[in-house]
């Protein structure tokens, strides 16, 4: 029986989702990473391989907020 670390589990989930989900210029893919300290989100166009927009918890607007408020505000900034 193989025991996976948290990182290995996250990478396995990421590979499974990425096999099915692709982003286009009209409808980019949303990639969210939640760490213990904050939230990172990107809109990605897989056709050209570029990040369209990104938001990070370190930004001045998000740094002073609680975790749930950070996530809500990050979504508003990306929209």
C-alpha positions in Angstrom: 0.0 0.0 0.0 1.5 3.3 -1.1 1.1 6.3 1.2 1.1 9.6 -0.7 2.2 12.9 0.7 -0.1 16.0 0.5 2.0 17.3 -2.4 1.7 14.1 -4.3 -2.1 14.0 -3.8 -2.4 17.6 -5.0 -0.3 16.9 -8.1 -2.3 13.7 -8.9 -5.6 15.8 -8.7 -4.0 18.5 -10.9 -3.0 16.0 -13.6 -6.4 14.4 -13.6 -8.2 17.7 -14.0 -5.7 19.1 -16.6 -6.3 16.0 -18.8 -9.9 17.2 -19.3 -9.9 21.0 -18.9 -8.4 23.4 -21.4 -8.7 27.2 -21.6 -9.1 29.3 -24.7 -8.8 33.0 -25.4 -12.6 33.4 -25.2 -12.9 31.2 -22.0 -9.7 31.0 -20.1 -9.0 28.3 -17.5 -9.1 29.3 -13.9 -6.2 27.9 -11.8 -6.4 28.4 -8.0 -3.8 27.5 -5.5 -4.6 27.9 -1.8 -1.8 27.8 0.6 -1.8 28.2 4.4 -1.0 31.9 4.0 -3.2 32.9 1.2 -4.7 32.4 -2.2 -3.2 32.5 -5.7 -5.4 32.6 -8.8 -4.7 32.8 -12.6 -6.7 32.9 -15.8 -4.8 30.9 -18.4 -5.1 30.6 -22.2 -3.8 27.1 -23.0 -3.9 27.8 -26.8 -1.1 30.4 -26.6 0.3 29.1 -23.3 -0.1 32.5 -21.6 -1.5 33.8 -18.3 -4.2 36.3 -19.1 -4.6 37.7 -15.5 -3.4 36.8 -12.1 -4.1 37.8 -8.5 -2.0 37.0 -5.4 -2.7 37.3 -1.7 0.3 39.5 -1.3 -1.3 42.4 -3.1 -2.1 45.4 -0.9 -5.9 45.0 -1.4 -5.9 41.4 -0.1 -3.1 41.3 2.5 -5.1 42.7 5.4 -8.3 40.6 4.8 -9.3 37.2 6.4 -9.0 34.1 4.3 -12.6 34.0 3.1 -12.6 37.7 2.3 -9.3 37.2 0.4 -10.9 34.5 -1.8 -14.0 36.6 -2.4 -12.0 39.8 -3.3 -9.6 37.8 -5.5 -12.5 36.5 -7.5 -13.9 40.0 -7.9 -10.4 41.3 -9.1 -10.2 38.5 -11.7 -13.7 39.1 -13.0 
